[in-house]
Amino acid sequence: MRTVLVTGKGGSGRTTAAAATAVLAARSGLRTLLLTTDAHRPPADLLGVAVRDAEPVEVEENLLAARTDAQAAFREETLAVQERVAPALDLLGVEPLLPEELMPVPGAPELVLLRTLRDEARSGAWDVLVVDAPDTPRLLAALTLPALLRRYLDRLLPGERRAARALRPVLADVMGVPMPAEWLFSAREWLDEELSGLQEVPDDPETTVRLIVEPGPTAEADLRRARAGLALHGQNLDAVLANRLLPSGSPDPWLAAFSGEQHAALKEIRDECARPEERHVPVYELPHAGHDPAGTEELAGLAAAAYGTVPGPVGRPPSERPDPDEPFTVDQQGEGTDRRLVLRMPLPGAHRADLELARCGDELVIGIGPYRRLLTLPSALRRCTVDGASLRGGVLAVRFRPDAGLWPVR
């Protein structure tokens, strides 16, 4: 299944862009689901069809729409977890939570989105899933949440303790070593399996991100940071849509000046997406309709004006996709005492002023503007000290010097 995550800054028009893309995909013969996460602008305003919950509603031939319901889904998931840990709650004398008192907590909407993506992908009902996703920082927070939670699980109950599961009675009775109860191991395994399933769509090579920008004074800087943030987390940017472009040549002085500013910003956007040392990202132009589009006919016209003769509005994902788990390579430079290991990570759009680096034990902390990631270093790099870093041509290079005390003597 092809998945297109449409994102951008708040107010950039991503809901309209996602709906237009979905309509054109459906009219090209693809079974398409438009999934929205925006509770403030229901798809009914655009599509003319009421979409109230996660149950898909038919809009027209080949096109259905659905909306994530964080509150209902959070209640369902929490009750399922509560049922699994019921023995522990009974042991502690804790009263179970009632469905009526459950309200979504921070992070719940992100988990609901990921669960919906997983379920729709596994259903096999769609050729294309177009997602009206949250703004870029929140989308990345959602896509990376399962891996982050699994990391915390490994810290709380690491592999060596799970391996000692069979020896729990012996360790507890003979040596007096406290061991987690059986239900904790079972709950941990279930949760790890669930989180692994939530990573299926974000890690799928058929999943890409489409970025919506409105040409203006900060558009190029916003685009740079978003590109770098997506690359930092191994996500594939397939296109940029420049939204609400006014036509040039207006006789009105104010409109002509505004259009001139937009097209100057558009040139900066195109230049940023076509740097010779980085992978080219296509830029499409969405014209300003003069009003909020209403109905599938207007949305189809808007999408056709943007995508033109491109073969299919969703296209094919770029062939070069970073590994979401290890979006870097390691190579060796020099020999003997001059030997260095260099970690290289593509970060298109990153500027040195936005970059933060830190070594924390066996992990490398990388920050770019609002985006951060903890990278677990390969075994060889864990036995090295950081010897410097550089950022050239959209590639971060971190040099490591082997620690003589941790490397075998030849």
N, C-alpha and C positions, 0 to 999 in steps of 0.2 A: 504494500500500500504506500502510495506517495503521500507524504505529509508536509504541508507548507504552514509554518508558524509565522503569522503576520504580526509584526511588532513595530514599535516606535515610541516617541515621546507621547505623553498624554496630550490629546487635542490635535495630534498630527493627522488624524483621519484614517487610522488603521481599521476601524470597524467598516467604513465604507469601502476601503481598498480590499479587505478580506471578502466582503459580500460580492463585490464586482468580480473578483477573481473566481469565486465559487460559481457564480452564475455562468461565466464564460466557460469554465471547465465542464459544467453540466451540459451546456449546449454544444460542446464538442464531442459529446457522447460518453463522457466518463461519469460513473456513479459517484456522486459527490455529496459529502456531508459538510455543512458549514457549522462549526462549533464556536459559540461565543462565550466569553467569560465576563463580559461587561454587563453588569446588572443595571447600570444607569441608562443604557440605550439598548433596549430589547430589539431583536431583529425585526419585530413587527413594524417598527418605524421605517425600516428600509425595504423589507420584503412584502409587507402587507399581510403577513401571516403571524398569528399569535404563537409565540414559542415560550412556554412557561417553565419547562423543566428539561431533564436530560433525555426524555423520550423524543426521538426524532419526529418532526412534523414535515409532511410533504409540502414543498413550495411550488415546484413544477416538475416536469419530467426530468429524471436523473438527479434532482436536487432536493435534499432534505436539510432541515436545520434543527439544532438542539442547543440548549443552554446548560452550563454547569450550575448546579445548585449546591453550594458549599454547605449550607445548613443541613439539608436533608442527608447529603452524603456523609457529612461528619457524624451525624447522629447514628447512621447505619454502621459506619466503621467503628465508632467508639463502643457501641453495644456489642459488636462482634469481638473486639479485643477484651471487653469486660467479661464476656462469656468464657473466653479462653483462660483468663486468670481467676475465674470464680473460686477455685480451691484456695488460692492465696487470700482472697478477700474474706472467705468464710473463716479461715484460720485466724485472721487478724480481727475478725468481728466487724468488718467494714460493711456498711449498708451500700448496696449497688446503686448507681445513678439511675434516675428515671429518664425516659426519653424526653419528657417535657422540659427538663432542666438543663439539657445539653445545648450549649451554644458554641459556634466555631471559635477555635483558638487561633492565634497567629501561626501561619503555616498550613492551616487546614485547606484554604482555597487552592494552594499549590499542589497539595497531595490529591485533592479531588480532581484537578485538571489532569494530573499524571495518570490517575486511575482510569479516568474516562478515555484518555488517549490509548491506554493499554487495552481496555475492553473493546473499543471500536476497532482497533487493529486486529485483535484476535477474532472478532466476529466474521471477518472476511466479506463484509457486506459492501465495502467501498473500494473504488479505485483511487479516490483522492479524498483526503481530509484537509480542509482549509480551516485554520484556527484563528479566530480573532483573539489574539493572545494579549496578556497584560503588557505594560510598558517594558522596555528592554531589561532594566535591572531586576524587575520582579519576575520576568520570564526566565532569566538566567538563574535566579534564586530557586525557581521551581524545578528547572531541568537538572540542577546540581544537588537538589535536596536529598534524593535517595542515596547517592554516593556519600554525602556528608553524614547522614544518619547511620549508614553501614560502617563508616569509619568510627563513629562513636561507639557502636555496638562492639566492634573489634577491640576498642580500648577497654570497654567495661567487662567484656567476656572474651578474652583473646583465645586463639587457637589452642594453645597449650593447656588451657583450663578446660576447653571443650573436649580435648583428647583424653583428659583424666576422668571423663564422665563415668566410664565403666568402673573406675577405681574408687568412686565416691564413697561407697560404704566402708571400704578398707581404710581409706585415708581418714574418714570421720571417726571410726571406731577404734582403730589401732593407734594412729598417730595423733588423734585429736585435732586434725586440721579441718576447719569448717569449710564445707563445700556447698554450692548452691543446690537447692532442691531440684528434683526432676522437672517440675513444672516450669522452672525458670529456663532450663535448657530447651524444653519444647517450645516455649513462647519465643525464645531467642531465635530458634531455627525457623519458626513460622514467620516472624517479622523479617528476618533476613531474606527469606524466599519472596515475601511480598515486595520488599524494597527492590530486589533484583528484577522482579517483573515490571516495576514502575520505570525502570531504566530502559526497557525494550525500545520504545518509540524514540526517546532522545538519542539513543546510541545507534539507531537504524540508519544506514547510509542513504535510505530513501527519504529521510527527514532533513528539511532545510529551513532556514530562517529567511524571511523577506522583510526588509527594513523600509519603513515609511518615513520620509523626511519632508518637511515643508521648507523650501528654499528661503533662507533668511540669514541674518548676520551670524548666528551661532550654528547653522546647519552643518557646515563642514567639520567643525570641532566635535559636535555631537556624533556625527557619522564616524569620525576617527575613533573615538572612544568606544562606540558600540561595536565597530569591526574588531578592535583589539580585544574587547571583552568576550565577544563570541569566540574568537580564535583561542583565547586563553582557556576556555572551557571545552574546546574541541567541537564547537558547533559550526555548521557550514552555512555561510551566507551565499544565497543563490542570486539575489537581485536587490536593487534599491529602487524604490518608487518615489519620484519627486512629485509631491501632491499639491493641488490647488494652484497650478500655474496659470497666470493670466496671459492672454494673447498679447503679443507685441504690436506696436504701431497704433495704439489708441490715440484719438485726437484729444482726449481728456488729459491735461498735464499731470494731474495727480496719479491717474492710472498708468500713464506712460512711465512716470518716474518709479512707481512701485514695481511695474513689470520689468524695468531695467535692473532694479536691485535684485529681483528674483532670478533673472537670467544670469546676472553676474555670480550669484550664489550657486546657480545650477552649474556653471562652468567649473567652479571650485569643487563641487561634488563629483562631476565627471572626471576631473583631473585626479582627485583622490582615489577614484575607483579604477583608474587606468595607469597606475604607476608601473613603469616598465619592469621593475624588479619584483613585483608582486602579482598574484593571480588577478586577472581582469574580472571585474564584477559589472554586469550589465546594468545600465540605468534606464528606467522607463519613466515617461512623463504622463502624469494624470492631470488633465486640464481642469480648470476651475469651472464648475457647472453653473455658477451663479446662484445656486440654491442647493439645499440638501437633496440628493437623489432619492426618488421614491419609486419603488416598483422594480421588477426585474428587467424591464425594457431599458430604463434609464441606466441601470447598473451595467447591463450588457454593453450599451453604447459607450459608457465610460471606460470599461475594460478594453473594448476593441480599440478605442483611441489610444490607450496606453500601450497595449501589447502589440498592436498592429498585426504584422504577418508572422509573428513568432509562432513556431509550431506547437500550439497548445499553451494556455495561460500558465500552467504549472511547470512546463518544461521538464528537462531532465536534471537531476542533481549534478553539481560539478563532480568531475571524475576524481579530483584530488580532495580527499576528506581526511582531516587529522583524526588520529585515534583519540576518542574522548578520554580514555584512561591514561594514555601516555602520549600526549600531543607533542613529542619532542624526539630528537635523535641525539646520540652520543658518539663522538668520534675522538680519535687520539691524534695529538700533535707532538712531535719531537720524540727523543729517546733519552734514556738514562735520567740524569738529574734534571734535564730540560723537559721531561715528559709531562704533558698536560692532557687532561680529559675535558672535552668541551661539550656542554649541553646546549643544543640549538633548538629554539622554539619559534616558529613563525608567529609574529604578532603584527599583522598588517594594520597600519593606521596608528600604531603606538608611537608616542613621542617621549623622548627622554624625560621631559619635565613631569609627565604623568606617571612615570614608572617608579615602583618601590620594590626593593628586593631585601630579603632577610633569610638567613639560615637558622632553622630551628630543629636541632637534633638531626634526625634522618629525613627532614622535610625542607623544601625550599618554598618560601612564601613569596608570591608574586602579586603585586597590586598595580592596577591600571585605573586611575580615577576611582569610580565607585565599585570596581570589580576586583575581587581577590580570589586567590586559589592557593591551596596547600598541595604541593606536588611531592609525593613520596619518591625519594631518590632511589635509583637502582643501586644494587649492592656495591658495585665498584665505586660509585660516587660517595657513598656513605663513609668510605675509608679515605676520603680526601678532604682537604680544606679549600675553601673558596679563594681563588687567586685573582679575581677580577671579573668584570662583565662589560659588555658593549651592546649597543643597539644600532644596527646598520641595515638599511634596505628592508626594513620590516621584519628583521630576524633578531631575536634576543640570543646572545651567546654568553654563557656563564662558564668561566674557566675554573677548573679544579686541579689542585696540585696533590698528587698522592702523598698520604701521610706515611712516612718511612716506618713509623712505629706500628702501623696497622697492615703493612704490605709484607708478604714473605720475601726474604732475602734470596736472590738468585745466585 
